[in-house]
Amino acid sequence: MRRFSGFLRVAATCLCRNKVDISDFQRELQEVKKRVAAIEERQALQSLLAFYSSRPMQKMSNLNEVIYYCLKTGYNAEIFCHMELPVLLARLIMAIDTLPCGLNAMPSVLLVRNTYLDSFKKLIKCDFPDNDERNVHFRRVVADIEEAHSKRDVLGTMAMGLLELKKLLSRHRQYVFSQNKKTPGSAFEFTLDEALMDVTKPMDNFSLRMVNYNFISRMLLALEENDDDMVGMVDLKIDLERVVRNAVDDAKEVCTQHYGDCPDVKFIISKDANTMRFPQMSSTITYIVVELMKNAFRATAESHMERNSAGMVDCSNMPPVEVLVNIKTNAKHACICISDEGLGMTRAQCELAMTYAYTTVKRSVIQLGADEDLDEERNDVSPLAGYGFGLPMSRVYARAFGGDLVMSTMEGYGTRVYYYIKP
């Protein structure tokens, strides 16, 4: 900057000697100064991102510990969040920057990055929340950020970014096929999905950071609510059977709206005389069960499709989807097992099922075009034909809180998914 200032003084002297219009020069000078200031600001911001992203993160998978600290006398949730949230946002931004295969350069992904960057700048400008006034201000900032993230629809926008990348790559592959006078078919789509498998681990990393950030920020905002049965968003003694039944009802409603009917559900509840109760988030369990049930319903309905005389889908003769809930007291994990007879998948499809680039929908439910509006397209998407994010995101949510999601399939018969929940 010192050299640049010296250059400006010399340039100004030369211009005065040559009697050049000084007003034009001043305007150009102001523009140059603005550009230099913007460059310096970006460099400073990158240094801050590097600093915060290098700091260690607190593990939040043990909900019993979260409850203990939230109920502990003298615990200041605002100070913890003031320290932790910028670290998570910095790591989120760095995770986006390192996404492979060109995904980090897609327009929709850059929208998410800019949203997180704006949030990061807001948080690091907040004063240390060491009194009531600063606590209130900090909570307000966190709430505003939460609203901004909700409006951005981070997962949906990231999914759009992946579709943009697939479209870009497909252009090249379609050209190769056309040169060889071949018609791209299902093998082409499979090859494209397989080529994007490298995206899975980096996207898992991004998604886990996102889940952690959302959990901490929403816990802070939810702690203001007084409820004897909950601490923030965590149910102290969750009734797992009730939560699962409600989630299944939600998925049945979605299936019925889409097909006009829904396969039956067979419940098997394995429990002791005294029902096991433990701290867990019903919202997370509901999200995962709904996603798994939508997959099971769609596989069953489309594999055993029958229509009545009016042309409506008739599910009365379809095999039921089986939901087993194991909540035995001595078990290390509660478990929800969802089984369908939707003819299963091939081994190759099973390997791709947990990737973000793969969907069993034969034709993409979203067609990207140069002049199409992304938000309008997203509103037209069928609730049963997703972006391919359902299974991998469900696994991320399960693992984020000490559980897991495991899938097995038998080609020609059906699929079984185990959702393990840590008590």
N, C-alpha and C positions, 0 to 999 in steps of 0.2 A: 504493500500500500504506500510505503514511503517513496519508493521509486516512481510509482504511478503519479504521486503528487508533484514530484520534481519534474516529471515529463509535462504535466499540465502547465506548470509555471513557465517552462521554456516555450511551449506551444503558444501560450498567451502572449509572450513577449514578441515572438515572430509575427503573430497575426497583427499586433498593434503596429509594428514597423511597416508591414505591407499594407496597412489601412484596409484590412478585410472587415466585412460587416460583422461586428462583434456580437450582435444579437443572435445570428444564426449559430455562431460558435457556442454561445452560452446555452442555447437549447440542446445542441448536441452534447455539450459537456454534462448537462443535467441527466441526459439519457444514459451516458456512460457511467456516471456516478451511481445511478439507480441499478444498473446492471452489475456493477462491482459490489454494491451493497447486497444485492440478491445472492450473488455468488458467495460472499462472505457469510451470509446468513445460512445458506445451505450447508456450507462447510462446518459451521458451528453446530448446526442441527445434527449433522452426521456424526460429529464428535460426541454429542450428547447421547445419541442413539447407541453408539458403540460403548459408551460408558455404562449406560443403564442396562443394556443387553448382556454385559459381562458380569453383572451382579447376580449372586445366587438367588434362586426362587424358593419360597416356602412350599413344601408338599402339602396338598390339601385333600388327599384321597381318603384320609381317615376322618369320617364325619364325627366320631366320638370326640376326637381332639378338638375339632372345630367348635362343637357344642361346649366343651369344657372351657375353652378360652372366651367364648362369647358370654358365658354365664359367670366368668370369674370377676370378682370384685376388683375394680380399678382398671379393668381391661379397656383400652381405648381403640375401638374399631377404626376410627377415622385416621389415627396415626399409622396403624398397620396398613390401611389401604393407601394412604399418602405415600408410603414407602414402596408398597408392592405393585400397585396398578401401573405406574410408569414403567417398571421393569417388564411386566407382562406385555404392555403395548409395544415397547421397544423390541422385544423378542418376536412379537407378531409381525412387526414391520420387517425385521431382518429375515424372518421365515418367508415372507412374501418375496423379498429381494432374491432369495436363493432358490425359488421354485424352478425346476428344470424344464427342459424341452421348449423354452420360450413362453411358458405360462405366465411368468412374471411380467411380460411385456404386453399382455393382452389388455385391451381398453377397460374391460369390466374389472379385472384384477387391479389395475391402477386406480380405479375408483375406490375400491376397498382400501388400498394403501393410503390414498389421500385422506380418507375418512379417519383411519387410525392415526395418521400423522397429525391431523388437526386435533384429535383427542389428546394425543401425547403432549402437544404444545400447551393445551389448556391445563392439563394436570401439573406439568412442571412449573407453571406460573402460579399455582395455588400456594398461599402461605402455609407454613407449618400449622396444623390444626390443634393449637394448644389452649384454645379457649372456646366458649360457646359460640361466639360470633363467627370465628373461623371454621368451626365445625359445621355450622349451618351453611356457610358459603361453600365449603368443600363438598358437602352432600348435594348441594344444588348443582355444582359443576358435574359431579358424577351422574346425577339424574339427567342433565342435559346431554351428556355423552351417551348415556343409555338410549335416550330417545333418538339421537342421531344415528346410532348403530342400527336401531330398529327400522328407521326409515330407509336406511341403505339396504336392509335385508342382506346381510353379509353372506350367508350361505347361498342364497339364490343368485347373488351377483357373482360369487366365485364360480358357481356352476355355469353361469353364462360365459364366464371367461374360459372355462374348459371347453365349452361348445364352440367358442370362437377359435380356439386353438385347433380343435378337431376339424373345423371347416377349412382352416388354413392348410393343414396337413393333407386333407382329402383332395384339395385342388391339385397338389403335386402328384399324389398317387393316381388320381383320375387321369391326369395327363399321361402318366406312364402307361396306364391301361389302354388309353386311346391310341397311343403310339404303337402298342402291340396288338391293336385291334381286338381288345378283350372288353367285356362288359363287367364293371364292378358289381359284385353281388354280396352275399353274406360273408364269403371268405374275405372280401375286401374290408368290410366293417370289422370283422374279427381281427384281421391283421392290424388295422388302425388302433383298435382298443389295446391290443397286445403291445404295440409300440409305445403306448402311454403308461405302461405299468410302472415306469420309473418315477412317475408323479406320486405314487401312492404313499411312500414313506414321508417325503417332504410335506404332502398334504395332511397326513396324520399328525405330523409335528405342528403344523399351523393350526389344525382343528383342535388339538389338545390345548394349545396356548389360548385359543379363543374360548374354549369351554372354561378353563381356569379363570380367565379374566371375567367372563360373564358371571361365574359363580361368586367370585369375591365382590364384585360391584353390586350385584343384586342382593347378596347377603347383607351388605352395608345398608342398602335402602330398605330392605325388609325388616331389619332389626328395630326400626321405629314402631312397627306394629306390635301390639301386646296380645299374645296368644299363649295360653298355658300349655297347649299341645304342640307348639312349634317354636323353634328358634330360627328366626329368619325364614329361609325357605325349607328348612329341614323339619320333617315330621318326627317328633320324638319317639312315637310308638306307632309305626305305620302298620296298617291293616293291608297286607300284601294281596290277599285274596280279593278284597273289595276293589283295590286299585286296578288289579288285572281285569276283573269283570267289567269295570267301567271303561277301561281302555279298549277292551274287545267290543263293547257296545259302540264306542266311537268309530272304530274301524268298520264295523258292520254297517253303520250309517253311511260312511263314505262309499263302501262297496255297493250298497243299495242305490245310492244316488247315481253311481256310474253305470251299473248293469241293469238296474231295476229289480234286482233280487240279490240274495247273498247265500252262500253255502252255510249249512248248520255248523254249530260249534259244540264240541264235546269237551266238557270240563272234567278234569281229574285232580282232586285236591288231596295232597298227601301231607297230613299234619298230625300233631299230637293232641291230646285232650286239651292241654293249655296252649293256645295259639302263640307262636313265637312272634314277639313284637320287637322291633329294633329301629334305630334312627336311620332314615333314608328320605330321599326326595321323591315324592309322588310324581312331580312333573317330569323328572328324568325317566322314571319307569314307564309312565304313560307314553312318552315320546317313543321309546324303544319298542314297547309292545304294539303300539299302533302301526309303526313301520313294519314290524315283522308280520302282523296280521294282514296288512294290506298286501304284502307279497304273497302270503299263503292263500288269501282269498282270490287274488288275480290268477295265480298259477292253477288253482283248482277250477275256477270258473272257465278259463280259456282252454284248459285241457279236457274238460268234460262238458263243453258247451252244448246246451240243448235249448230249443225255442218252442214255445207253445203255438197254438193255432193262430194267435194274434201277432206272432213274430217276436214276442217278448222273451228275454232270457229266463229259463226255468231252472232253478237250482235244487228242486225237490229231490232229484235222483242222484245228486252229486255226493261223493264221500265227504263226511264232515271234517273240519279242521280240528285237530285235537290240541287242547291246551292243558298241560300238566303243571301244577304249581306245587313245588316241594318246599314246605316250611317246617321241617322237623327241627326240634330244638337243638339236638346234638350235632347237626350238620354245620360245617365250617362256612358254607355258602347256602343261601336260599337259591332256588333255581326255578326258572320258568322255561318249559320245553314246549315249543310249538311245532307240530308235525302236520304236513299236508300230503295229499296224494295227487299232486299236480304234475306228475311224470318226471320230476327231478331235472337234473342238468347233466351235461357231459362233464368229464373231468376238467377239460380245458375251460369250460364256462365256470365251473366251481372255483378254479384258480383266479379267474377274473372278477368273481362276484364281489369281493371285498375291495375292489379298486374303484376309484372315483370316475374313471373314464368309461365304465361298462354299464350297460343297462340291457335287460332282456326284452325291452320294447323293440320290435323289429324295425320300426321307422321312427326316427327322432320326433318327439312330440313338439319340439321347437325347431322351426326352420329360420335360420338366421339369414337376413338379407341386408343389403347395403342401406336401404332406406327404412328398415323396420324399427319400430320402437320396442325396446327390450321390456319395459314395464307392461305394455299392452300385451305382449306375447306371453309374459309370465302369468298374467291373469287368465289366459285361455287354456292353460295346461290342465290336462285331466289329473285329478288327485291321485289316481292309481298308476299313472305313467310318469314316474319322476325323472330326475336328472341323473340318477345313478348314485346319488349321495346317501340314500337311505341306509343301506347295510354298513358301509364304512363309517358313517357318522354315528350309527347306533353302537358300533364297536368302540369308537372313541369315547362316547359318553359312558359306556359300561366300564371301560378301563380307567377312566379318569377318577372314578370313585371306588376303586379296588375290586371291581368285578371283571367280567369278560364275556365275550360273545363268540360262540363256536358253531360252525355250520357243517353238517354232513348231508350228502345227497346220494340217492340211488337212481341212476338214469333209467327212465321208463317206469318209475314208481312214484317217488316223491322226495321231499326235503324235510330235514329236521334241524331246528336251530335251538341251541341251549344258551339261555341268558343267565349267567351267574351273578348273584348280588351279594356283596359283602355285608353281613349284619353289623 
